[in-house]
């Protein structure tokens, strides 16, 4: 009995224990509070995760400003095909970094870059001084370490002792202004791209581009200037062929940038200032004046020669003169040119032809006259010669305005000859036409 009662009591105790524990768990306030807190925490966490996902997706929104083109990188490589590789201005929805990355490149902005590497050294404030003060600042010689300059070709000499072209050079100082823009954004990105990871406050990608690309452009530009200026003289570079110099520099610079596949376009090249070395300013000025006077004399001589040729032979005179100095010139064409001449040459040709006709006619008339008197001459030669002589004397005397006859000396006595110096005004000369 006792054992059965004990076992029954133990069974009842074991059966009631879980019920009591469950009742305790269901009615414990701490458990309910913890369970509710966990549910709220999980809900908040879900909301936060959703918000973070949304923000992560919205972080892919990018803007491309006016005058810019954008390149989209997908895991570091350019994405898109054809025109889709470049994005125009506006809002762009992309996947967030590091999936997509956007590179903005200003393609319409024109940048002015001053090139002063060929100018002499100036202390702060010297740029505002006049030329006289600039001269006083100059040292006795150029300092290659601080003074910039470029070489130009010396004037080509002529004559037997000529100095070959390019064997003599002169020095010039010059300032330039280069205006450029990015014409091909993709080529620029591939070959001249500059990382913008270190932008400071107030800076943009355009500022970083200029800071990093300008040294390259200065170097390439300097090469183009050096290669161009040696083909011109001082007078040509400063006065006569300024446009040609800038065009050649622009062409060389663009060719070099194209060879680098830079995607940069040269908009314009200008010479802002140019001068000779200050140390020899007076000598250069005298040389320049002499050269200008020489060129002026040459120009005047050419104009005078052209004027004389036109007055002498007309517009065809130059070509005719060249044909006379060219032994291989076509003779038939030369004859045609002779027929086209005008001016004094045509008058002389006409006079010559008239004189030739007169001589021929006179010779023909003389021949006919001699043919007529030939029979008489054969019969009476002395008489005919005397008659011809008398006719000639009569013709000479008839054409003379005044006649003076001097009798020969007789019986060895000298004859006085008296000549009236003052001409008789009553005697009219026969040579005057219309009298």
KAQUILIN-V565105 format. One record per residue. N is the residue number from 1. PHI is phi in degrees with one decimal (NA if undefined). NEAR is the number of other C-alpha atoms within 10 Angstrom. D_FIRST is the distance of its C-alpha to the first C-alpha in whole Angstrom. Layout:
N_PHI_NEAR_D_FIRST / N_PHI_NEAR_D_FIRST
This chain:
1_NA_6_0 / 2_-64.7_7_4 / 3_-65.3_8_5 / 4_-62.7_9_5 / 5_-67.0_10_6 / 6_-65.2_11_8 / 7_-65.0_12_10 / 8_-63.3_12_10 / 9_-68.2_12_12 / 10_-67.0_11_14 / 11_-63.1_11_15 / 12_-65.4_11_16 / 13_-68.1_11_18 / 14_-68.2_11_20 / 15_-73.4_11_21 / 16_-83.4_11_22 / 17_-62.0_11_24 / 18_-62.8_11_27 / 19_-64.0_11_27 / 20_-66.5_11_28 / 21_-65.6_11_30 / 22_-63.6_12_32 / 23_-65.9_11_33 / 24_-63.5_11_34 / 25_-67.0_13_36 / 26_-72.9_11_38 / 27_-107.8_11_38 / 28_-80.0_11_39 / 29_-66.7_11_43 / 30_-63.5_10_44 / 31_-64.7_12_43 / 32_-62.1_12_45 / 33_-65.4_10_48 / 34_-66.0_11_48 / 35_-63.7_11_48 / 36_-66.6_11_51 / 37_-63.4_12_53 / 38_-64.7_11_52 / 39_-63.0_11_53 / 40_-64.5_12_56 / 41_-62.9_11_57 / 42_-64.7_11_57 / 43_-65.6_12_59 / 44_-62.5_12_62 / 45_-61.4_12_62 / 46_-62.6_12_63 / 47_-62.9_12_66 / 48_-61.6_12_67 / 49_-64.3_12_67 / 50_-63.8_12_69 / 51_-62.0_12_71 / 52_-62.2_12_72 / 53_-63.2_12_72 / 54_-63.6_11_75 / 55_-63.1_12_77 / 56_-62.4_14_77 / 57_-69.6_15_78 / 58_-69.7_14_81 / 59_-66.9_14_82 / 60_-81.7_19_84 / 61_-74.1_13_86 / 62_-128.4_17_89 / 63_-118.5_16_93 / 64_-113.8_19_96 / 65_-74.8_15_99 / 66_-60.2_13_103 / 67_79.0_12_105 / 68_-116.2_20_102 / 69_-126.6_21_101 / 70_-118.6_24_97 / 71_-110.1_22_96 / 72_-99.1_20_92 / 73_-104.9_18_90 / 74_-109.3_17_87 / 75_55.0_12_86 / 76_89.4_12_89 / 77_-114.3_11_91 / 78_-64.6_19_93 / 79_-103.5_15_92 / 80_98.3_14_94 / 81_-131.4_8_97 / 82_67.4_7_100 / 83_-67.5_8_101 / 84_-71.0_11_97 / 85_-74.4_15_97 / 86_-120.5_20_99 / 87_-102.1_20_97 / 88_-87.0_18_99 / 89_-61.2_14_99 / 90_129.8_11_96 / 91_-80.2_12_92 / 92_-129.9_15_91 / 93_-100.6_12_87 / 94_-125.5_18_86 / 95_-75.6_17_83 / 96_-65.5_17_82 / 97_-65.1_15_82 / 98_-95.9_11_82 / 99_-68.4_12_82 / 100_-114.4_17_86 / 101_-137.3_20_88 / 102_-115.5_21_91 / 103_-121.7_21_95 / 104_-94.3_22_97 / 105_-128.9_25_101 / 106_-75.8_20_104 / 107_-105.4_21_106 / 108_-106.0_14_109 / 109_-75.0_15_109 / 110_-100.1_15_113 / 111_-106.0_16_113 / 112_-97.1_15_116 / 113_-118.6_16_116 / 114_-83.2_15_119 / 115_-110.9_20_120 / 116_-114.2_19_122 / 117_-71.5_19_122 / 118_-104.0_20_125 / 119_-105.8_21_126 / 120_-71.1_20_128 / 121_-67.3_18_125 / 122_-129.6_13_125 / 123_-74.4_7_124 / 124_-56.3_7_122 / 125_94.7_7_124 / 126_-72.2_12_127 / 127_-62.1_10_127 / 128_-87.5_9_128 / 129_-78.2_9_131 / 130_-80.4_9_134 / 131_-65.0_11_136 / 132_-63.4_9_138 / 133_-67.4_11_135 / 134_-60.0_14_134 / 135_-64.9_14_137 / 136_-69.3_10_137 / 137_-76.4_15_133 / 138_-68.8_15_134 / 139_-81.0_10_134 / 140_-66.0_9_137 / 141_-139.7_11_135 / 142_-72.1_16_132 / 143_-109.2_11_129 / 144_-59.9_10_127 / 145_-75.2_7_124 / 146_-110.2_12_124 / 147_-91.3_15_127 / 148_-95.3_19_126 / 149_-166.6_22_129 / 150_-134.7_19_129 / 151_-100.2_22_132 / 152_-123.4_24_135 / 153_-70.3_20_138 / 154_-71.3_21_141 / 155_-66.2_20_144 / 156_-71.2_13_146 / 157_-88.8_11_149 / 158_-126.8_10_152 / 159_111.7_6_155 / 160_-64.8_6_156 / 161_-97.9_7_154 / 162_-68.6_9_151 / 163_-92.0_14_147 / 164_-61.6_12_145 / 165_-63.2_14_142 / 166_93.7_15_139 / 167_-81.5_10_141 / 168_-129.6_13_141 / 169_-132.4_17_138 / 170_-124.7_15_138 / 171_-109.9_17_135 / 172_-134.4_23_133 / 173_-104.1_20_131 / 174_-152.5_20_129 / 175_-116.6_19_126 / 176_-127.7_22_124 / 177_-130.7_16_121 / 178_-105.4_21_119 / 179_-113.4_16_117 / 180_-138.0_19_114 / 181_-152.5_17_111 / 182_-86.6_21_109 / 183_-94.5_17_110 / 184_-126.4_16_107 / 185_-65.4_23_103 / 186_-68.9_20_102 / 187_-63.7_16_104 / 188_-62.3_19_104 / 189_-64.0_18_101 / 190_-70.4_13_101 / 191_-115.0_12_104 / 192_-131.9_19_104 / 193_-64.4_17_100 / 194_-121.6_17_99 / 195_-65.5_13_96 / 196_-110.7_15_95 / 197_-74.0_8_92 / 198_-116.1_8_94 / 199_-70.6_12_95 / 200_-96.9_9_95 / 201_-61.3_6_95 / 202_88.0_6_98 / 203_-95.6_11_99 / 204_-133.5_12_99 / 205_-63.7_17_99 / 206_-61.0_16_103 / 207_-63.3_13_103 / 208_-65.5_17_101 / 209_-59.5_17_104 / 210_-62.2_15_107 / 211_-65.0_12_106 / 212_-95.3_14_105 / 213_-88.3_14_107 / 214_-56.9_15_111 / 215_-59.6_11_111 / 216_-62.7_13_111 / 217_-65.5_19_114 / 218_-61.6_17_116 / 219_-65.8_12_116 / 220_-66.6_16_117 / 221_-64.1_23_119 / 222_-61.2_20_121 / 223_-60.7_15_121 / 224_-66.2_20_123 / 225_-65.7_21_125 / 226_-60.9_16_127 / 227_-69.5_16_127 / 228_-90.2_21_129 / 229_-64.3_21_131 / 230_-68.5_19_133 / 231_-93.7_16_135 / 232_-126.9_22_136 / 233_-85.7_23_139 / 234_-60.1_24_139 / 235_-61.2_16_141 / 236_-67.9_18_139 / 237_-68.3_23_136 / 238_-93.0_19_137 / 239_-133.0_10_139 / 240_-79.8_13_140 / 241_-131.9_15_137 / 242_-62.9_16_134 / 243_-63.3_15_133 / 244_-64.5_14_133 / 245_-61.8_22_131 / 246_-65.4_20_128 / 247_-64.8_16_128 / 248_-67.2_18_128 / 249_-63.9_23_125 / 250_-61.1_22_123 / 251_-64.9_15_124 / 252_-62.9_19_123 / 253_-62.7_22_120 / 254_-64.5_20_118 / 255_-62.8_14_119 / 256_-65.6_16_117 / 257_-66.9_18_114 / 258_-66.2_13_114 / 259_-64.0_10_114 / 260_-79.4_14_111 / 261_55.1_15_110 / 262_-81.9_22_109 / 263_76.1_21_109 / 264_-99.9_21_111 / 265_-110.7_18_114 / 266_-84.3_19_117 / 267_-80.5_15_118 / 268_-158.9_14_121 / 269_-133.7_23_123 / 270_-134.1_18_126 / 271_-90.5_17_128 / 272_-81.3_13_127 / 273_-159.6_13_130 / 274_-153.7_15_132 / 275_-160.4_17_135 / 276_-89.3_17_136 / 277_-59.5_20_136 / 278_-65.5_22_137 / 279_-66.2_16_138 / 280_-123.7_12_141 / 281_-60.6_13_141 / 282_-64.9_11_145 / 283_-65.5_10_146 / 284_-65.6_16_144 / 285_-64.1_12_145 / 286_-65.2_11_149 / 287_-64.2_12_148 / 288_-64.1_14_146 / 289_-62.9_12_149 / 290_-62.8_12_151 / 291_-65.5_14_149 / 292_-64.2_13_149 / 293_-64.2_12_153 / 294_-64.0_12_153 / 295_-63.1_12_151 / 296_-64.6_12_153 / 297_-63.6_12_156 / 298_-64.6_12_155 / 299_-63.8_12_154 / 300_-63.7_12_157 / 301_-64.0_12_159 / 302_-65.1_12_157 / 303_-63.7_12_158 / 304_-65.0_12_161 / 305_-62.7_13_161 / 306_-64.7_16_160 / 307_-63.4_14_162 / 308_-63.6_15_165 / 309_-62.5_20_164 / 310_-65.5_19_163 / 311_-67.6_15_167 / 312_-80.7_19_168 / 313_-129.5_23_167 / 314_82.8_19_164 / 315_-61.2_17_160 / 316_-86.1_17_161 / 317_-63.1_23_163 / 318_-61.2_14_160 / 319_-65.8_11_159 / 320_-64.9_21_163 / 321_-63.8_14_163 / 322_-64.7_11_160 / 323_-66.3_17_161 / 324_-69.4_12_164 / 325_-89.2_9_162 / 326_-108.5_10_160 / 327_-68.9_9_162 / 328_-91.5_8_160 / 329_-69.7_12_160 / 330_-63.1_10_161 / 331_-66.5_12_165 / 332_-64.7_9_165 / 333_-67.2_12_162 / 334_-64.8_16_164 / 335_-63.1_11_167 / 336_-64.0_11_165 / 337_-64.4_17_164 / 338_-59.5_17_168 / 339_-73.6_12_169 / 340_-102.4_15_166 / 341_-66.7_20_167 / 342_-137.7_19_168 / 343_74.3_16_170 / 344_-64.9_16_172 / 345_-61.3_18_172 / 346_-64.9_17_173 / 347_-64.5_14_176 / 348_-66.2_13_177 / 349_-62.5_15_176 / 350_-63.6_12_178 / 351_-62.5_12_181 / 352_-63.5_12_181 / 353_-64.5_12_181 / 354_-64.7_12_184 / 355_-65.3_12_186 / 356_-61.5_12_185 / 357_-63.3_12_187 / 358_-62.9_12_190 / 359_-61.7_12_190 / 360_-63.3_12_190 / 361_-65.2_12_193 / 362_-63.0_12_195 / 363_-65.1_12_195 / 364_-65.6_12_196 / 365_-64.1_12_199 / 366_-63.7_12_200 / 367_-64.1_11_200 / 368_-64.3_12_202 / 369_-64.4_11_204 / 370_-65.7_12_205 / 371_-63.9_12_205 / 372_-70.6_11_208 / 373_-89.9_13_210 / 374_-59.8_14_210 / 375_-61.6_11_213 / 376_-66.0_12_215 / 377_-63.2_15_213 / 378_-64.9_10_214 / 379_-81.4_10_218 / 380_-130.7_11_218 / 381_-63.0_14_216 / 382_-64.8_11_217 / 383_-64.8_12_218 / 384_-66.9_16_215 / 385_-63.9_12_213 / 386_-64.2_11_215 / 387_-66.3_12_214 / 388_-63.9_13_211 / 389_-64.0_12_211 / 390_-63.9_12_213 / 391_-63.3_12_210 / 392_-66.5_12_208 / 393_-64.2_11_210 / 394_-62.3_11_210 / 395_-67.0_11_207 / 396_-64.8_10_206 / 397_-69.0_12_208 / 398_-68.3_12_207 / 399_-89.6_12_204 / 400_-85.6_11_205 / 401_-73.3_11_205 / 402_-129.3_13_208 / 403_-124.2_9_210 / 404_-127.1_9_212 / 405_-109.4_6_215 / 406_-114.0_10_216 / 407_-77.3_9_219 / 408_-69.9_10_220 / 409_-65.0_10_222 / 410_-116.4_8_226 / 411_55.9_6_228 / 412_76.3_7_226 / 413_-92.1_8_225 / 414_-72.9_9_222 / 415_-105.9_11_221 / 416_-73.8_9_220 / 417_-117.6_9_216 / 418_-119.2_8_215 / 419_-115.7_7_212 / 420_-82.4_7_211 / 421_-73.0_6_207 / 422_-76.4_6_207 / 423_-72.7_8_206 / 424_-68.4_9_209 / 425_-65.0_7_206 / 426_-76.1_6_208 / 427_-86.0_9_207 / 428_-91.9_11_204 / 429_-67.3_13_202 / 430_-73.9_13_202 / 431_-75.0_10_198 / 432_-74.8_7_197 / 433_-69.7_6_195 / 434_76.7_5_197 / 435_-100.9_7_200
